[in-house]
Amino acid sequence: MLKISIRAARVNAGLTQVEAADLLDVSEGTLVKWESRPELIPAYKQRAISETYQIPIDNLIFLPNG
């Protein structure tokens, strides 16, 4: 199963950080932090990211270094 970072998923979805943060109802700063430290993302936001980026949650990396 191919796993990708949330940053790669956002880019593949064609979204800027500002656009993605708006869709996820978080600040751009929060999204920047999450992209560098995905272990900080709450479970309910992991689901929202999966839905927003249209990537199955099992294909997203939410732990540091994969």
Secondary structure, 3 states (H helix, E strand, C coil): CCCECHHHHHHHCCCCHHHHHHHHCCCHHHHHHHHHCHHHCCHHHHHHHHHHHCCCHHHECCCCCC
